[in-house]
């Protein structure tokens, strides 16, 4: 059984045993404070360089602990000060060591928008994201059938959340486009093996329409890869491990956004 299937089975079992009313959660989500415009923030930042979605990530199934005792509020504030366009918070506990509380705490202390990064398998997951203070929600094409993908995308938009639709190949990209996705993430990490293909994003960019905001995910190891992805047409990057493990996150963010002390930088970012 693959990493992804194990994770999805666990999340679907949890959803099956969840007795909470969707209608109650939808009402509560609808009454939540206004969202901060995740997609718009990426667009605005991409006018001056490439936008960075900086991730709060405690561990990964393939790498183990990255920063197990991080303070989500402190890290989110550091990312915001460093010029991140938005924050991504992993809330999956069993596989990534995250929690809903990590997102709640991070969202409270910053003005930039927040993505809830988790394995969305139920409508109530989307309501939960809105209630805990997220501005965007992750929908993984390989984790959903077409009907779920369409329904979840429409519910996200209805609740004023920006759905980031994640794809891994051309077939999944076609499916994302067929349901009207306008914010698409190309994950260079294979969620079945957790291997990274650093050329995947560049290979798929030509298939993404210009009116769709394209985000490259995983395998971004410094300024050079960021500049290459910007050059081929990506508006944004989602960066986790590189930032979480960095000894100087402000500098790393500057290298990723191609800015340093207000000037364009030509260093490698490695």
C-alpha positions as CSV (number, residue, x, y, z in Angstrom):
1,X,0.0,0.0,0.0
2,X,1.3,3.5,-0.9
3,X,2.0,6.4,1.5
4,X,-1.0,8.3,-0.1
5,X,-3.4,5.4,0.2
6,X,-2.6,4.8,3.9
7,X,-3.1,8.5,4.6
8,X,-6.3,8.7,2.7
9,X,-7.7,5.5,4.3
10,X,-7.0,7.0,7.7
11,X,-8.7,10.3,6.9
12,X,-11.7,8.7,5.3
13,X,-12.2,6.5,8.4
14,X,-12.0,9.5,10.6
15,X,-14.6,11.3,8.5
16,X,-16.9,8.2,8.5
17,X,-16.7,8.2,12.3
18,X,-17.4,12.0,12.6
19,X,-20.9,12.5,13.8
20,X,-20.9,16.3,13.5
21,X,-23.6,17.9,11.3
22,X,-22.4,19.4,8.0
23,X,-25.3,21.9,8.2
24,X,-24.1,23.1,11.6
25,X,-20.5,23.4,10.5
26,X,-21.5,25.2,7.2
27,X,-23.5,27.8,9.1
28,X,-20.6,28.4,11.5
29,X,-18.2,28.6,8.6
30,X,-20.4,31.1,6.8
31,X,-20.4,33.4,9.9
32,X,-16.6,33.4,10.2
33,X,-14.6,36.6,9.7
34,X,-13.8,37.6,6.1
35,X,-11.0,35.8,4.3
36,X,-7.8,37.6,3.2
37,X,-7.7,36.7,-0.4
38,X,-5.1,33.9,-0.9
39,X,-5.1,33.9,-4.7
40,X,-5.1,37.7,-4.9
41,X,-2.0,37.9,-2.6
42,X,-0.1,35.5,-4.9
43,X,-1.0,37.7,-7.9
44,X,0.0,40.9,-6.2
45,X,3.4,39.5,-5.1
46,X,4.1,37.9,-8.4
47,X,4.2,41.3,-10.1
48,X,7.5,42.0,-8.4
49,X,9.0,38.5,-8.5
50,X,7.8,35.1,-7.6
51,X,5.4,34.8,-4.7
52,X,6.4,32.4,-1.9
53,X,3.9,30.4,0.2
54,X,6.0,29.6,3.2
55,X,5.1,26.4,5.0
56,X,4.9,25.5,8.7
57,X,5.8,21.8,8.7
58,X,7.0,19.8,11.7
59,X,7.8,16.6,10.1
60,X,7.4,14.5,6.9
61,X,6.7,10.8,6.4
62,X,9.9,10.4,4.3
63,X,12.3,12.7,6.2
64,X,11.1,12.4,9.8
65,X,11.3,15.4,12.1
66,X,12.2,18.7,10.5
67,X,11.3,21.1,13.3
68,X,9.2,19.2,15.8
69,X,9.0,21.8,18.5
70,X,8.4,24.8,16.3
71,X,6.2,27.7,17.5
72,X,3.7,28.3,14.7
73,X,3.0,31.9,15.7
74,X,6.6,32.8,15.8
75,X,7.4,31.0,12.6
76,X,4.4,32.6,10.8
77,X,5.5,36.1,11.9
78,X,9.0,35.4,10.7
79,X,7.8,34.3,7.3
80,X,5.6,37.4,7.0
81,X,8.4,39.7,8.0
82,X,10.6,38.0,5.4
83,X,8.3,38.8,2.5
84,X,6.2,35.6,2.1
85,X,3.0,36.2,0.2
86,X,1.1,33.6,2.2
87,X,1.6,30.8,4.7
88,X,0.8,27.1,4.4
89,X,0.1,25.2,7.6
90,X,0.1,21.4,7.7
91,X,-2.7,20.2,10.0
92,X,-2.3,16.5,9.5
93,X,-1.2,15.1,12.9
94,X,-0.4,11.4,12.3
95,X,1.9,11.8,9.3
96,X,3.2,15.4,9.6
97,X,2.9,16.2,13.3
98,X,0.6,19.2,12.6
99,X,-2.6,20.2,14.2
100,X,-5.6,22.5,13.8
101,X,-4.1,24.5,16.7
102,X,-1.0,25.2,14.6
103,X,-3.2,26.9,11.9
104,X,-5.3,28.8,14.4
105,X,-2.3,30.2,16.2
106,X,-0.5,31.1,13.0
107,X,-3.6,32.7,11.4
108,X,-4.1,35.0,14.5
109,X,-0.7,36.7,14.4
110,X,-0.3,37.6,10.7
111,X,-2.1,39.6,8.1
112,X,-1.1,37.6,5.1
113,X,-3.5,34.7,4.0
114,X,-3.1,31.1,5.2
115,X,-3.6,27.8,3.4
116,X,-4.8,24.8,5.3
117,X,-2.7,22.0,3.9
118,X,-4.2,18.6,4.6
119,X,-5.9,15.7,2.9
120,X,-9.4,17.0,2.2
121,X,-11.8,14.0,1.9
122,X,-15.0,15.4,3.3
123,X,-17.1,18.5,3.0
124,X,-16.7,19.1,6.7
125,X,-13.0,19.4,6.2
126,X,-13.6,22.5,4.1
127,X,-15.9,24.0,6.8
128,X,-13.3,23.3,9.4
129,X,-10.7,25.1,7.4
130,X,-12.9,28.2,7.2
131,X,-13.7,28.1,10.9
132,X,-10.1,27.7,12.1
133,X,-9.1,30.8,10.1
134,X,-7.8,29.5,6.8
135,X,-8.2,31.5,3.6
136,X,-7.5,28.6,1.2
137,X,-7.8,24.9,1.2
138,X,-5.9,22.1,-0.6
139,X,-7.7,19.7,-2.9
140,X,-5.6,16.9,-4.2
141,X,-6.8,15.5,-7.5
142,X,-5.3,12.0,-6.9
143,X,-7.2,11.8,-3.6
144,X,-10.6,12.5,-5.0
145,X,-12.9,11.3,-7.6
146,X,-14.2,13.8,-10.2
147,X,-17.5,14.4,-8.4
148,X,-15.8,15.0,-5.1
149,X,-13.3,17.4,-6.7
150,X,-16.1,19.4,-8.4
151,X,-18.3,19.5,-5.3
152,X,-15.4,20.4,-2.9
153,X,-14.1,23.1,-5.3
154,X,-17.6,24.7,-5.5
155,X,-18.1,24.5,-1.7
156,X,-14.8,26.1,-1.1
157,X,-15.6,29.0,-3.3
158,X,-19.1,29.3,-1.8
159,X,-17.4,29.6,1.7
160,X,-15.0,32.3,0.3
161,X,-12.0,30.0,0.4
162,X,-9.5,29.8,-2.5
163,X,-9.2,26.1,-3.5
164,X,-5.6,25.2,-4.4
165,X,-6.0,22.2,-6.7
166,X,-2.9,19.9,-6.6
167,X,-1.9,17.8,-9.6
168,X,1.0,15.5,-10.4
169,X,0.7,14.8,-14.1
170,X,-1.0,15.9,-17.3
171,X,-4.1,13.7,-16.8
172,X,-4.7,15.2,-13.3
173,X,-4.1,18.7,-14.7
174,X,-6.8,18.1,-17.4
175,X,-9.2,16.9,-14.6
176,X,-8.5,20.0,-12.5
177,X,-9.1,22.3,-15.5
178,X,-12.3,20.4,-16.4
179,X,-13.9,21.4,-13.1
180,X,-12.9,25.0,-13.4
181,X,-9.8,25.2,-11.2
182,X,-8.2,28.7,-11.3
183,X,-5.4,28.0,-8.8
184,X,-3.3,24.9,-9.6
185,X,-0.3,23.5,-7.7
186,X,2.0,21.2,-9.5
187,X,3.5,18.9,-6.9
188,X,6.9,17.6,-8.0
189,X,6.8,15.0,-5.2
190,X,5.1,11.7,-6.0
191,X,2.7,11.1,-3.1
192,X,2.8,7.4,-3.7
193,X,6.6,7.1,-3.3
194,X,7.5,10.5,-2.0
195,X,10.3,10.8,-4.6
196,X,10.8,14.3,-6.2
197,X,11.1,15.0,-9.9
198,X,12.6,18.5,-10.1
199,X,11.7,18.8,-13.8
200,X,8.0,18.0,-13.5
201,X,6.8,21.5,-12.9
202,X,8.7,22.9,-15.9
203,X,7.3,20.0,-18.1
204,X,3.7,20.8,-17.2
205,X,3.7,24.6,-17.3
206,X,2.9,24.8,-21.0
207,X,-0.3,23.0,-20.4
208,X,-1.6,25.5,-17.8
209,X,-3.7,28.3,-19.3
210,X,-2.5,31.9,-18.7
211,X,-5.7,32.8,-16.7
212,X,-4.8,30.1,-14.2
213,X,-2.4,30.9,-11.3
214,X,0.3,28.3,-11.3
215,X,2.1,27.2,-8.1
216,X,5.2,25.0,-8.1
217,X,5.4,22.7,-5.1
218,X,8.2,20.5,-3.6
219,X,11.8,20.1,-4.7
220,X,12.6,23.8,-4.5
221,X,16.1,23.9,-3.1
222,X,17.2,27.6,-3.4
223,X,17.3,30.7,-5.5
224,X,18.3,29.0,-8.8
225,X,15.4,26.6,-8.8
226,X,13.0,29.5,-7.9
227,X,14.3,31.7,-10.7
228,X,14.0,28.8,-13.2
229,X,10.4,28.2,-12.2
230,X,9.6,31.9,-12.4
231,X,11.3,32.1,-15.9
232,X,9.1,29.3,-17.3
233,X,5.9,30.9,-16.0
234,X,5.1,30.0,-12.4
235,X,3.5,32.8,-10.3
236,X,4.3,31.2,-6.9
237,X,6.2,28.5,-5.0
238,X,5.2,26.5,-2.0
239,X,8.3,25.9,0.0
240,X,8.4,23.8,3.2
241,X,11.5,21.9,4.2
242,X,14.1,24.5,2.8
243,X,12.6,27.2,5.0
244,X,11.8,25.2,8.1
245,X,15.4,23.9,8.3
246,X,17.1,27.2,7.3
247,X,19.4,28.9,9.8
248,X,18.5,32.3,8.2
249,X,14.9,32.2,7.0
250,X,14.9,35.9,6.1
251,X,17.8,35.5,3.7
252,X,16.4,32.3,2.3
253,X,13.1,34.0,1.6
254,X,15.0,36.9,-0.1
255,X,16.9,34.4,-2.3
256,X,13.7,32.6,-3.3
257,X,11.8,35.9,-4.2
258,X,15.0,37.0,-6.0
259,X,15.4,40.0,-3.8
260,X,18.1,40.9,-1.2
261,X,18.4,44.2,0.6
262,X,16.0,45.7,-2.0
263,X,18.2,44.6,-5.0
264,X,17.9,41.7,-7.4
265,X,20.3,39.0,-6.5
266,X,22.4,36.9,-8.8
267,X,23.7,34.4,-6.3
268,X,22.8,30.8,-6.5
269,X,20.7,30.6,-3.4
270,X,22.2,27.3,-2.5
